[in-house]
Amino acid sequence: MNWLNKQALQKPNKKFLNELTFKEIDIRVTDLAARLYRFVKKEHRVALYANNSEETAIFFLALQALQIEVLMLNTRLTQEEISKKLKKLNIRVVFSQDETFISFDEIFQSETCESINLADEYNPEQIAVIMDTSATSGEFKSVPLRWKQFYAHVQASQERLGVTEKDNWLMVLPMYHIGGLAILIRSLWNGTSVTLMEKFDEEQTLKWIEDGSINMLSLVPTVFKRIVDRIHHHHLRVVLVSGEFIPKPLVETCLTNKIPIYKSYGMTETTSQSTTFCVIENPLKIDSVGLPLPGVTIRINNPDEDGIGEVLIQSPMVMDGYLGKEPIAGFINTEDIGYVDKEGYLYILDRRKNVIISGGENIYPQEIENVLYAHPAILECAIVGVKDEKWGQVPALFVVSSLNDESIINYLGKRIAKYKLPKKIFHLNELPKNATGKILKKNLVEMYNVN
């Protein structure tokens, strides 16, 4: 079904995207599709190079109406990276918010085509979008997501998070990442509102939270940490936090201030969420990332004596396979290490690539980071494994803090085993992050090797 057309008919005057109603968005999408047609009529796949904006959302929806596959390009990529990707995916047409490619303005000012057929329904097998994995620790991979995966996602998410007529979801996560685009698609399916923000603005976000303009948030922990202590009066129904390691002190602050934090775990490859739960409803599971969503099955592969192993996921939300790679049959290996408790809650210990093997002992960086984040003088931190002639690997700490090395080691030494203590400490003004705010550990490893 064409969800936009359905909502435009059923809720024509309800605000959908900022101040624009479903009916107004539907009219703009239909008009834009007629202007786009002559640019894409010979193409089955094009690319969008743009940050969050009303125009970006309208372009995406118009291309869906024309049943065109859309590669969402990360605007932080270099021109060389973009060129390689476009060549690899055989993309000849790219639309951009600026003059880098075919500009949005050029399309808006072009003539419309009269004889076009827009999709009445989204074909479940149609690839809607192609996205890069976050690449925080390795090479980019192209993930094709079909409408059947989005159908399954929005229904499962709706069951777990619920829906109300007053829902207004702040979208600050970029639409070229699944966390951002999923907000647009979930809200479209649910017939609810989206407040779109191009770049995160702390003061504006806090104002909207306090006056009740928004009642749903999706943020990565490093960004949410910047405002959580300033949220006092709110009308929040859901604060969905995911995308990377979620420090326990951040969750505890939410519990103290009665902020409805939902811890979540998922990947681009699983069309966003695979597990989610409201911590306030079950604080005893604070260290967990939640229960599997309806339709999701989690398996622990090659578990050790404590039940810890590789996390595998099977669900109708899982992609069919990376572009140009073998299709996925059954379970996908998330490359994360974790375990499932007796009640079915999933616990993630770390990325498999992040696990440090030092003298035969497994060291999970997230455990050390959790201890560090409990100290009020630690603003940002990341533990990475570096080569060591004696032990094979040892932990190195990159930190943003006023504490000196001796204070940090003394603090950690009282709380973790000696073999887990960082052997080197690097002080930075800020840790490198991607567009969503995830800390880029691979950049830190490169930085260590240079130094």
RAGIFEN-V76824 format. One record per pair of residues at least 24 apart in sequence whose ideal C-beta (glycine too) atoms are under 6 Angstrom apart, sorted by sequence separation. I is the first residue (numbers start at 1). J is the second residue. If there is no record, write none. Layout:
i/j
I/J
I/J
This chain:
i/j
45/69
47/71
48/72
49/73
51/75
124/148
202/226
206/230
220/244
236/260
238/262
240/264
265/289
377/401
122/147
167/192
168/193
169/194
170/195
171/196
172/197
202/227
209/234
221/246
225/250
228/253
311/336
377/402
397/422
32/58
36/62
47/73
263/289
377/403
396/422
163/190
168/195
263/290
311/338
395/422
40/68
172/200
231/259
251/279
255/283
396/424
397/425
398/426
400/428
29/58
33/62
157/186
221/250
356/385
394/423
28/58
32/62
398/428
308/339
29/61
33/65
154/186
299/331
307/339
359/391
363/395
29/62
33/66
358/391
150/185
154/189
183/218
251/286
358/393
357/393
358/394
375/411
17/54
356/393
179/218
274/313
300/339
356/395
17/57
298/340
270/313
47/91
170/214
371/415
49/94
173/218
371/416
45/91
168/214
271/317
398/444
46/93
47/94
48/95
49/96
50/97
131/178
168/215
169/216
170/217
270/317
270/318
298/346
55/104
167/216
382/431
43/93
269/319
380/431
49/101
67/119
368/420
396/448
65/118
291/344
65/119
291/345
72/129
288/345
289/346
363/420
382/439
384/441
69/127
74/132
361/419
67/126
70/129
71/130
72/131
288/347
289/348
382/441
285/345
384/444
384/445
382/444
386/448
269/332
275/346
35/107
35/110
38/113
37/113
35/112
161/238
34/112
34/113
37/116
34/116
33/118
178/268
182/272
178/272
74/176
72/176
157/273
160/276
2/120
153/271
56/175
1/121
245/366
52/174
149/271
248/370
52/175
247/370
249/373
143/268
249/374
143/269
145/271
247/373
57/184
160/293
133/268
159/294
131/268
156/293
156/294
156/295
52/196
52/198
51/198
152/316
153/317
152/317
149/317
143/319
17/194
15/193
18/196
144/323
11/191
141/322
142/323
7/191
3/188
3/189
243/436
244/438
243/438
223/437
222/437
137/353
220/436
220/437
220/438
177/436
174/435
173/436
136/438
136/440
137/441
137/442
76/435
